[in-house]
């Protein structure tokens, strides 16, 4: 299989671009899920060649060069993942001039690709260091799992701080292939990333070294096969367990109210009327819980007693519990929240407030710098009166005797927030979101895919109510019972399972990441500590008197 060696030697950039484009395409169209198990092979071949190659002076390839190759792959991949920003132009909901809107869209797409690609590219030189360690030299078979471990660490890093946005995690490409993703209930979505990298690297190694091709291809097939078999078993076991679970009939309401219209005071009556109609339709179909989207009421609810009375009367009249997206006031400031309206007690004291706010949309990070460098970005902020305040903890609502954990929009892409809700007793998860900004772009499907992962990770039914779509009801196994097309008005009602048992992942959290960190640290230590010692020892010997 000399063709792969020749390709790596002559056109590594082309191979990296091929992997970036095909893997990015899978995340956009998850129906291509099987492709992801080979789409990283070209990148893997280049990476394996880099960690084993020597330069003209006989030394390993420089870390700077490894970073450059890594940046090429990561930037292109991230640019494809975030390509949908172009669909947002001309950002009508902001009211900004078209020139400013074009600048914001360009900064959002290419700026995020530069930022996230630049950070993730550091995985390549780190992999180079890990693979130079004495441990990897003695046990070369560890190279592939260690490369996968480093990749998982960097994917996890995308969930940290306001900079981190895990929009491009590899597991999202598998959300339509349900037997494959069931193992996320054991160790989270990072397990799928680990397995994807392992399989792709084993195939790449087989193509680079024909002498060991049979053994490595067998190992790749075994890794995929074990995950598929275990996942299928978990799917069937959970489906059997569903027969003994209590159920609740729920509904996700999708009003399809334009954000530019919704924020105008004149449209409040139209918005309320739309959700009154949808709620009555759901109640007529037996719904006990109706979830409204994020900021359905774009005001601080209790400032308008007539509105509170109107919604309370709606819940009582139809005998349903409502989860209403609105704003609430707190000592820290205005908060993006979901309040519970019960059929017999009105608005109760359980309020969930969004914990992971959207940078530039709900608050402005590094405000002075942003206003100085790119003023149009500051105009994206949609909250009236300045930055919103973030919620601090999970809140569990009660609906027809069932505990429901809320997540709001951006919350649903951070797995630890759903784990917190389930650990607080949530038997069902409700996601209220406003994806109007995404229009009908791939971002809608990517965001929806995150909810599928949250359902399987926690084995909880998910009710996803989106202002303009995609609204859906998802089973604990990731099956979409029904969804509403984007930019349409309607409601979807279904009977869902209530589960109080904790999955392994809910109990151990990101244990896999900590194991990956431990393995990486041990290998790095075995390489860097002796080098540091030798350099210091050399300095001591040089300073010693003859």
C-alpha positions as CSV (number, residue, x, y, z in Angstrom):
1,X,0.0,0.0,0.0
2,X,2.7,2.3,-1.0
3,X,0.2,4.8,-2.4
4,X,-0.7,6.0,1.1
5,X,3.0,6.5,2.0
6,X,3.5,8.4,-1.2
7,X,0.4,10.5,-0.7
8,X,1.5,11.4,2.9
9,X,4.9,12.4,1.6
10,X,3.9,14.3,-1.4
11,X,0.6,16.0,-0.5
12,X,-0.1,16.0,3.2
13,X,-2.1,19.2,3.0
14,X,-4.5,17.6,0.5
15,X,-5.1,14.7,2.9
16,X,-5.7,17.0,5.8
17,X,-8.2,19.0,3.8
18,X,-9.9,15.8,2.7
19,X,-10.4,14.7,6.3
20,X,-11.6,18.2,7.4
21,X,-14.1,18.5,4.7
22,X,-15.6,14.9,4.9
23,X,-15.7,14.9,8.7
24,X,-17.3,18.4,8.8
25,X,-19.9,17.1,6.2
26,X,-20.9,14.3,8.5
27,X,-21.6,16.7,11.4
28,X,-23.8,18.7,9.0
29,X,-25.6,15.6,7.6
30,X,-25.5,12.9,10.3
31,X,-27.2,10.6,7.8
32,X,-23.6,10.1,6.6
33,X,-22.6,8.6,10.0
34,X,-20.8,5.5,8.6
35,X,-18.4,7.8,6.7
36,X,-17.0,9.3,9.9
37,X,-15.5,5.9,10.8
38,X,-13.1,6.4,7.9
39,X,-13.1,10.1,7.2
40,X,-10.3,10.8,9.6
41,X,-8.0,8.2,8.0
42,X,-6.1,10.7,5.8
43,X,-5.5,13.0,8.7
44,X,-4.5,10.1,10.9
45,X,-2.0,9.0,8.3
46,X,-0.4,12.4,8.2
47,X,-0.3,12.6,12.0
48,X,1.3,9.1,12.3
49,X,3.9,10.1,9.7
50,X,4.7,13.3,11.6
51,X,5.2,11.6,15.0
52,X,7.5,9.0,13.4
53,X,9.4,11.1,10.8
54,X,12.8,12.7,11.3
55,X,13.9,16.0,9.8
56,X,17.1,16.6,7.8
57,X,19.2,16.9,11.0
58,X,18.0,13.5,12.2
59,X,15.8,15.1,14.9
60,X,12.0,14.5,15.2
61,X,9.7,16.9,13.3
62,X,9.5,20.2,15.1
63,X,6.6,21.0,17.3
64,X,6.0,24.2,15.4
65,X,5.6,22.3,12.1
66,X,3.2,19.9,13.8
67,X,1.2,22.8,15.0
68,X,1.1,24.3,11.5
69,X,-0.3,21.1,10.0
70,X,-2.7,20.7,12.9
71,X,-4.0,24.3,12.3
72,X,-4.6,23.6,8.7
73,X,-6.9,20.7,9.5
74,X,-8.6,22.3,12.6
75,X,-9.3,25.7,10.9
76,X,-10.9,24.1,7.8
77,X,-12.9,21.7,10.0
78,X,-14.2,24.5,12.2
79,X,-15.0,26.7,9.3
80,X,-17.2,24.0,7.8
81,X,-18.9,23.4,11.1
82,X,-19.6,27.1,11.5
83,X,-20.4,27.8,7.8
84,X,-24.1,28.3,8.8
85,X,-23.3,31.8,10.1
86,X,-23.5,33.0,6.5
87,X,-27.2,32.1,6.5
88,X,-27.8,34.6,9.3
89,X,-26.9,37.5,7.0
90,X,-28.3,40.3,7.0
91,X,-29.1,39.8,10.8
92,X,-32.4,41.5,10.4
93,X,-33.4,40.8,14.0
94,X,-30.5,43.1,15.2
95,X,-31.5,46.1,13.1
96,X,-27.8,46.8,12.2
97,X,-26.7,48.1,8.8
98,X,-25.9,45.5,6.1
99,X,-22.2,46.4,6.1
100,X,-22.0,45.9,9.8
101,X,-24.0,42.7,9.6
102,X,-21.6,41.4,6.9
103,X,-18.6,42.1,9.2
104,X,-20.3,40.4,12.2
105,X,-21.1,37.3,10.1
106,X,-17.5,37.1,8.8
107,X,-16.0,37.5,12.2
108,X,-18.4,34.9,13.7
109,X,-17.6,32.3,11.1
110,X,-13.9,32.8,10.5
111,X,-13.2,34.3,13.9
112,X,-14.6,31.2,15.7
113,X,-12.8,28.9,13.2
114,X,-9.5,30.8,14.0
115,X,-10.1,30.8,17.7
116,X,-11.2,27.2,18.1
117,X,-9.0,25.9,15.3
118,X,-6.0,27.6,16.8
119,X,-6.6,26.1,20.3
120,X,-7.4,22.6,19.0
121,X,-4.3,22.6,16.7
122,X,-2.2,22.5,19.9
123,X,-3.3,18.9,20.2
124,X,-0.9,18.0,17.3
125,X,2.4,19.1,19.0
126,X,1.2,17.7,22.3
127,X,0.6,14.4,20.6
128,X,4.2,14.7,19.2
129,X,5.6,15.1,22.7
130,X,3.5,12.2,24.2
131,X,4.6,9.9,21.4
132,X,8.3,10.7,22.0
133,X,8.1,9.6,25.6
134,X,10.1,6.5,26.7
135,X,6.8,4.7,27.5
136,X,5.6,5.0,23.9
137,X,9.0,4.0,22.5
138,X,9.0,0.9,24.6
139,X,5.3,0.2,23.9
140,X,4.5,1.6,20.5
141,X,1.0,0.0,20.6
142,X,0.1,2.8,23.1
143,X,0.5,5.5,20.5
144,X,-2.9,5.2,19.0
145,X,-5.0,5.2,22.2
146,X,-2.8,8.0,23.5
147,X,-3.5,10.1,20.4
148,X,-7.2,9.4,20.9
149,X,-6.9,10.4,24.6
150,X,-5.3,13.8,23.7
151,X,-8.0,14.4,21.1
152,X,-10.7,13.8,23.8
153,X,-9.0,16.2,26.2
154,X,-9.1,19.0,23.6
155,X,-12.7,18.2,22.8
156,X,-13.5,18.5,26.5
157,X,-11.6,21.8,26.7
158,X,-14.2,23.2,24.2
159,X,-16.7,23.1,27.0
160,X,-14.6,25.2,29.3
161,X,-14.9,29.0,29.9
162,X,-17.0,31.4,27.8
163,X,-14.6,30.8,24.8
164,X,-15.5,27.1,24.7
165,X,-18.3,26.0,22.4
166,X,-18.6,22.2,21.8
167,X,-20.4,22.6,18.5
168,X,-18.0,20.3,16.6
169,X,-17.7,17.3,18.8
170,X,-17.3,14.1,16.7
171,X,-20.1,12.2,18.4
172,X,-22.7,14.6,16.8
173,X,-22.0,12.9,13.5
174,X,-23.4,9.6,14.9
175,X,-26.7,10.8,16.4
176,X,-28.7,9.2,13.6
177,X,-27.0,5.8,14.1
178,X,-28.6,4.8,17.4
179,X,-26.9,1.5,18.1
180,X,-23.5,3.3,17.9
181,X,-24.3,6.1,20.4
182,X,-25.9,4.0,23.1
183,X,-22.5,3.6,24.9
184,X,-22.5,7.3,25.7
185,X,-24.7,6.3,28.7
186,X,-21.6,4.6,30.0
187,X,-18.8,7.2,29.6
188,X,-20.3,10.1,27.7
189,X,-19.9,11.3,24.1
190,X,-16.1,11.4,24.5
191,X,-16.2,7.6,24.4
192,X,-17.5,7.8,20.8
193,X,-14.7,10.4,20.0
194,X,-12.1,8.0,21.5
195,X,-13.4,5.1,19.5
196,X,-13.7,7.1,16.2
197,X,-10.1,8.2,16.5
198,X,-8.9,4.7,17.4
199,X,-10.6,3.1,14.5
200,X,-9.5,5.7,12.0
201,X,-5.9,5.6,13.3
202,X,-5.8,1.8,13.1
203,X,-6.9,1.9,9.5
204,X,-4.3,4.7,8.7
205,X,-1.6,2.6,10.4
206,X,-2.6,-0.4,8.3
207,X,-2.3,1.6,5.1
208,X,1.1,3.0,6.1
209,X,2.6,-0.4,7.1
210,X,1.3,-3.2,4.9
211,X,3.2,-5.8,6.9
212,X,0.9,-5.3,9.9
213,X,-2.2,-4.3,7.9
214,X,-4.2,-7.5,8.6
215,X,-3.7,-7.2,12.4
216,X,-4.6,-3.5,12.5
217,X,-7.6,-3.8,10.3
218,X,-8.9,-6.6,12.4
219,X,-8.4,-4.5,15.5
220,X,-10.3,-1.6,13.9
221,X,-13.2,-3.9,13.0
222,X,-13.1,-5.3,16.5
223,X,-13.3,-1.9,18.2
224,X,-16.2,-0.8,16.0
225,X,-17.9,-4.2,16.4
226,X,-17.7,-4.3,20.2
227,X,-19.1,-0.8,20.5
228,X,-21.9,-1.6,18.0
229,X,-22.7,-4.9,19.8
230,X,-22.7,-3.3,23.3
231,X,-24.7,-0.3,22.1
232,X,-27.3,-2.6,20.5
233,X,-27.5,-4.6,23.7
234,X,-28.0,-1.4,25.8
235,X,-30.7,-0.2,23.3
236,X,-32.6,-3.4,23.7
237,X,-32.2,-3.6,27.5
238,X,-33.4,0.0,27.9
239,X,-36.4,-0.6,25.6
240,X,-37.3,-3.6,27.7
241,X,-37.0,-1.6,30.9
242,X,-39.3,1.1,29.4
243,X,-42.3,-1.2,29.9
244,X,-42.0,-0.9,33.7
245,X,-41.6,2.9,33.7
246,X,-44.2,5.4,34.5
247,X,-45.2,7.7,31.6
248,X,-46.5,11.2,31.2
249,X,-48.0,12.8,28.1
250,X,-46.1,15.9,27.1
251,X,-46.2,18.5,24.4
252,X,-43.7,20.9,22.8
253,X,-45.2,24.1,21.4
254,X,-43.7,25.9,18.5
255,X,-45.2,29.3,17.9
256,X,-42.9,30.3,15.0
257,X,-42.9,33.9,16.1
258,X,-40.1,36.0,14.5
259,X,-37.7,37.4,17.2
260,X,-37.8,40.8,15.5
261,X,-41.6,40.8,16.0
262,X,-41.6,39.1,19.4
263,X,-39.6,41.9,21.0
264,X,-42.0,44.6,19.9
265,X,-44.7,45.3,22.5
266,X,-47.5,45.3,19.9
267,X,-46.9,41.6,19.1
268,X,-47.4,40.3,22.7
269,X,-51.1,39.7,22.2
270,X,-50.3,37.8,19.0
271,X,-47.7,35.7,20.7
272,X,-49.9,34.8,23.7
273,X,-52.8,33.9,21.4
274,X,-50.6,31.6,19.3
275,X,-49.5,29.7,22.5
276,X,-53.0,29.6,23.9
277,X,-54.2,27.8,20.7
278,X,-51.3,25.4,20.8
279,X,-51.8,24.7,24.5
280,X,-55.5,23.9,24.0
281,X,-54.6,21.6,21.1
282,X,-52.1,19.8,23.3
283,X,-54.5,19.5,26.2
284,X,-57.2,18.1,23.8
285,X,-54.7,15.3,22.9
286,X,-54.2,14.5,26.6
287,X,-51.0,16.5,27.4
288,X,-50.3,16.9,31.1
289,X,-47.2,19.0,30.5
290,X,-46.7,21.7,27.8
291,X,-43.3,23.2,27.3
292,X,-43.1,26.7,25.7
293,X,-39.9,27.9,24.1
294,X,-37.2,30.2,25.5
295,X,-38.3,33.8,26.2
296,X,-41.8,33.1,24.9
297,X,-42.7,36.1,27.1
298,X,-39.8,38.5,26.4
299,X,-40.4,40.5,29.6
300,X,-40.0,40.1,33.3
301,X,-43.2,38.2,33.9
302,X,-44.2,39.5,37.3
303,X,-44.1,43.1,36.2
304,X,-47.4,42.4,34.3
305,X,-49.9,40.8,36.8
306,X,-52.6,40.6,34.0
307,X,-50.2,38.4,32.0
308,X,-49.6,36.1,35.0
309,X,-53.3,35.8,35.6
310,X,-53.9,35.1,31.9
311,X,-51.4,32.2,31.9
312,X,-52.6,30.8,35.2
313,X,-56.1,30.7,33.9
314,X,-54.9,28.9,30.7
315,X,-53.2,26.2,32.8
316,X,-56.2,25.8,35.1
317,X,-58.7,25.8,32.2
318,X,-56.9,23.0,30.4
319,X,-55.6,21.1,33.4
320,X,-52.0,21.2,32.3
321,X,-48.7,22.3,33.8
322,X,-46.9,24.9,31.7
323,X,-43.2,25.5,31.5
324,X,-43.0,29.1,30.3
325,X,-39.9,30.8,29.0
326,X,-39.7,34.4,30.3
327,X,-37.4,36.7,32.2
328,X,-37.1,37.0,35.9
329,X,-35.5,39.6,38.2
330,X,-32.8,38.8,40.7
331,X,-30.3,40.8,42.8
332,X,-27.7,40.0,40.2
333,X,-29.8,41.3,37.3
334,X,-32.4,40.1,34.8
335,X,-32.3,36.4,34.1
336,X,-33.4,34.2,31.2
337,X,-35.7,31.7,32.9
338,X,-38.4,29.0,32.8
339,X,-41.2,29.3,35.3
340,X,-43.7,26.6,36.3
341,X,-47.4,27.3,36.1
342,X,-49.5,24.5,37.6
343,X,-53.2,23.9,37.0
344,X,-54.1,24.2,40.6
345,X,-51.5,26.5,42.2
346,X,-50.6,29.1,39.6
347,X,-47.0,30.2,39.3
348,X,-45.1,28.1,41.8
349,X,-41.7,28.9,43.3
350,X,-39.6,26.7,41.1
351,X,-37.7,28.8,38.6
352,X,-34.9,27.6,36.4
353,X,-32.5,30.3,35.1
354,X,-30.1,29.7,32.2
355,X,-26.7,28.7,33.4
356,X,-24.6,29.0,30.3
357,X,-25.3,32.4,28.7
358,X,-24.5,33.1,25.0
359,X,-21.5,35.4,24.6
360,X,-22.3,38.5,22.7
361,X,-26.0,37.6,22.6
362,X,-26.9,37.7,26.3
363,X,-23.8,39.3,27.7
364,X,-20.7,41.0,26.3
365,X,-17.3,39.5,27.4
366,X,-14.3,41.8,27.4
367,X,-16.8,44.6,26.6
368,X,-14.3,47.5,26.3
369,X,-12.0,45.5,23.9
370,X,-14.9,44.3,21.8
371,X,-16.4,47.8,21.4
372,X,-13.0,49.2,20.4
373,X,-12.0,46.4,18.0
374,X,-15.3,45.3,16.5
375,X,-18.2,47.6,17.5
376,X,-20.8,45.7,15.4
377,X,-20.3,42.7,17.7
378,X,-21.5,44.7,20.6
379,X,-24.8,45.4,18.8
380,X,-25.7,41.7,18.8
381,X,-26.5,41.9,22.5
382,X,-30.3,41.2,22.6
383,X,-30.9,41.7,26.4
384,X,-32.5,45.0,27.2
385,X,-30.7,47.0,29.9
386,X,-27.3,45.2,29.5
387,X,-25.9,41.8,30.4
388,X,-28.1,39.1,31.7
389,X,-27.2,37.3,34.9
390,X,-26.5,33.6,34.8
391,X,-28.3,31.0,36.9
392,X,-26.3,29.1,39.5
393,X,-27.9,25.7,39.8
394,X,-30.3,23.2,38.4
395,X,-34.0,23.4,39.3
396,X,-36.5,20.6,39.1
397,X,-40.1,21.3,38.3
398,X,-43.0,19.1,39.2
399,X,-45.7,18.2,36.6
400,X,-48.4,15.6,37.3
401,X,-46.1,14.1,40.0
402,X,-43.1,13.9,37.6
403,X,-39.8,15.7,38.2
404,X,-38.8,17.7,35.2
405,X,-35.3,19.2,34.7
406,X,-35.1,22.3,32.6
407,X,-32.3,23.4,30.2
408,X,-32.4,26.6,28.1
409,X,-30.9,26.7,24.6
410,X,-27.1,26.9,25.0
411,X,-27.3,24.9,28.2
412,X,-28.2,21.8,26.2
413,X,-24.8,21.6,24.5
414,X,-22.9,21.3,27.8
415,X,-23.3,17.7,29.1
416,X,-22.5,18.5,32.8
417,X,-25.6,20.7,33.1
418,X,-27.9,17.9,32.1
419,X,-26.1,15.6,34.5
420,X,-26.6,18.1,37.3
421,X,-30.4,18.2,36.6
422,X,-30.6,14.4,36.6
423,X,-28.6,14.2,39.8
424,X,-31.1,16.6,41.4
425,X,-33.8,14.1,40.6
426,X,-35.1,15.0,37.1
427,X,-37.0,12.1,35.5
428,X,-37.6,13.9,32.3
429,X,-35.6,16.8,30.6
430,X,-37.2,19.8,29.0
431,X,-35.2,22.0,26.6
432,X,-36.7,25.5,25.9
433,X,-34.9,27.2,23.1
434,X,-35.1,30.1,20.6
435,X,-33.2,29.1,17.4
436,X,-34.7,31.8,15.3
437,X,-31.2,33.2,14.6
438,X,-30.3,30.0,12.8
439,X,-33.1,30.4,10.2
440,X,-33.3,27.0,8.4
441,X,-29.5,26.3,8.4
442,X,-27.5,23.3,9.5
443,X,-27.2,24.9,12.9
444,X,-30.8,23.8,13.7
445,X,-29.9,20.2,13.1
446,X,-26.6,20.4,15.0
447,X,-28.4,21.9,18.0
448,X,-31.1,19.3,17.9
449,X,-28.4,16.6,17.7
450,X,-27.0,17.8,21.0
451,X,-30.4,17.1,22.6
452,X,-30.3,13.5,21.3
453,X,-26.9,13.0,23.0
454,X,-28.2,14.4,26.3
455,X,-31.2,12.0,26.1
456,X,-29.0,8.9,25.7
457,X,-26.3,10.0,28.1
458,X,-28.8,10.4,30.9
459,X,-31.5,7.9,29.7
460,X,-34.1,10.6,30.1
461,X,-36.9,11.6,27.7
462,X,-36.3,15.1,26.3
463,X,-39.0,17.5,25.3
464,X,-37.5,20.2,23.0
465,X,-39.6,23.3,22.4
466,X,-38.1,25.7,19.9
467,X,-39.6,29.0,18.9
468,X,-39.1,28.4,15.2
469,X,-37.9,24.8,15.2
470,X,-36.8,22.1,15.5
471,X,-39.2,21.1,18.3
472,X,-39.1,17.4,19.1
473,X,-39.9,14.7,21.6
474,X,-36.9,12.3,22.1
475,X,-36.9,8.9,23.9
476,X,-34.1,7.9,26.4
477,X,-32.6,5.8,23.6
478,X,-32.4,8.8,21.2
479,X,-35.4,7.9,19.0
480,X,-37.2,11.0,17.8
481,X,-40.9,10.2,18.4
482,X,-41.8,13.2,16.3
483,X,-40.5,16.6,15.3
484,X,-41.8,19.8,13.8
485,X,-40.3,21.3,10.6
486,X,-38.4,24.6,11.0
487,X,-40.3,27.8,10.4
488,X,-43.7,26.2,10.9
489,X,-46.3,26.6,13.7
490,X,-47.6,23.7,15.6
491,X,-47.3,21.4,18.6
492,X,-46.2,17.8,19.1
493,X,-47.8,15.7,21.8
494,X,-46.5,12.3,22.8
495,X,-46.4,9.9,25.8
496,X,-42.9,9.7,27.2
497,X,-41.1,7.5,29.8
498,X,-40.1,8.8,33.2
499,X,-36.9,7.3,34.5
500,X,-35.4,7.8,38.0
501,X,-32.4,5.5,37.6
502,X,-29.0,6.9,37.1
503,X,-26.8,5.8,34.1
504,X,-23.1,5.0,34.7
505,X,-22.2,8.3,33.0
506,X,-24.5,10.2,35.2
507,X,-22.7,8.8,38.3
508,X,-19.1,9.0,37.2
509,X,-19.3,12.0,34.9
510,X,-16.3,12.7,32.7
511,X,-14.2,9.9,34.3
512,X,-12.9,9.1,30.8
513,X,-11.4,12.6,30.4
514,X,-9.6,12.2,33.8
515,X,-8.2,8.9,32.7
516,X,-7.1,10.4,29.4
517,X,-5.4,13.3,31.3
518,X,-3.7,10.9,33.7
519,X,-2.3,8.8,30.8
520,X,-1.1,11.9,28.9
521,X,0.5,13.3,32.0
522,X,2.4,10.1,32.8
523,X,3.8,10.0,29.3
524,X,4.6,13.7,29.2
525,X,6.3,13.4,32.6
526,X,8.4,10.4,31.5
527,X,9.7,12.5,28.6
528,X,10.0,16.1,30.0
529,X,11.3,15.3,33.5
530,X,14.5,13.5,32.4
531,X,15.1,16.2,29.8
532,X,14.7,18.9,32.4
533,X,17.0,17.0,34.7
534,X,19.7,16.5,32.1
535,X,19.6,20.2,31.1
536,X,20.0,21.3,34.7
537,X,22.6,18.7,35.4
538,X,24.6,19.9,32.3
539,X,24.4,23.4,33.7
540,X,25.7,22.3,37.1
541,X,28.6,20.4,35.5
542,X,29.5,23.4,33.3
543,X,29.6,25.7,36.3
544,X,31.7,23.2,38.4
545,X,35.5,24.1,38.8
546,X,37.9,22.0,36.7
